[in-house]
Amino acid sequence: MAATDCALKRACIALWCATLALMTAYLQQPAPAHRLLLARRIAANFQTLAQQESFSPASRDSFARLQRRWDANAATLSRPAK
């Protein structure tokens, strides 16, 4: 494995860990506006992870599903309250 491949793999794993931390923050955040921003960032991170060849195809499929789920969550949060 080339040094750049190894560095990319470490960066992808770090992004995955950061995404888990954002998901924890989302669960602890009561403010809807902050939850919306977190959900958008989580979805964007999953989109990035789904495109990384350093993960297995099954992992990339899981990331793509999670990205769609978090996009839907963000869309729900962006609707005006009734």
Summary of the structure (lengths in Angstrom):
residues: 82
radius of gyration: 14.3
end to end distance: 54.4
largest distance: 54.5
contacts: 201
relative contact order: 0.13
helix: 82%
strand: 0%
